[in-house]
Amino acid sequence: MQQRLIVSNPNVMMGKPVIAGTRITVELILEKLAAGETIEQILDAHPRLTREAVLAAIAFAREALRADVIYPVAEAVA
């Protein structure tokens, strides 16, 4: 049985989803990727992370966005 790589505990990082055994949030990983960092750069900056954990964070975010929730996006003002 595969260990869960993404966990949430109200006593760790205010309950935000994190990589199991760390305080590294899914949010942080996504922010770094959105800023243009590569997976290799993230792994170098956080030696406790694995490629599998980073990919699990991305998969977690994908699944979270599949929920039947509407996310209003602000329109750009011309």
N, C-alpha and C positions, 0 to 999 in steps of 0.2 A: 504494500500500500504506500502510495506516494505521500510524503509529508506536505502539508499545506504551506505554501511559500508566502501567502499573503494572509495576515491576521489582523484582527482589530480587538483592542482591549481598552476599555475606558480609562485605565490607569497608565496607558502608554500613549504619548502624543495626543492626548485628549480624544482618544478613540479613533483617530484617523487610521486608515489601512496602512500597515507597515510591512516591510519584509520581516518574516519570522526571525526572532532572535536579535533584531536590530531596532533602532529608532529611526530608520530610514523610511520615509513615507513614500507611498506611490506618487503622491503629489510632487515631491521633490524630484523623483526620477523623471516624471513627465515634464516638469519645468526645465530640467537640464536638456532633455531631448528637444523640446520646443526651442530652446535657445541655441540649438545647433551642435550640442555636444554629441559625440559618438558614444556608442555603448562601451567601447574600449576606454574612452576618457573617463566615463562614469566609473568603470571598474577600477581604473588606476587611482581615482580620487577616493574610492571607498573599497578598500581591500577585502572587507568582509562580504561584499556582494559577489554574486556569481552571474554569469550570463543568463542562466536559467531563471534567476530571481528577477532580473531586469525584464526579461520576456514575460514573466508571470505578472509583473506590474502593468505592462502594456495590455496583456490579455484581461486583467482585472478591470482596467479602465474601459476597455471595449465592451465588456459585459455590463458594466455599470451604465454605460450610455445606451444600451439596448433596452433599458427599462422603459416602461410606458409613462415617461415623465416629459413634460414640455420644458425646454430650457430657452427662455426668451433671450434673444440676441439683440443687443442694442444696435440700431441702424446708424450708420455714419451720417453725420450732419454735414451738408454741403456748404 
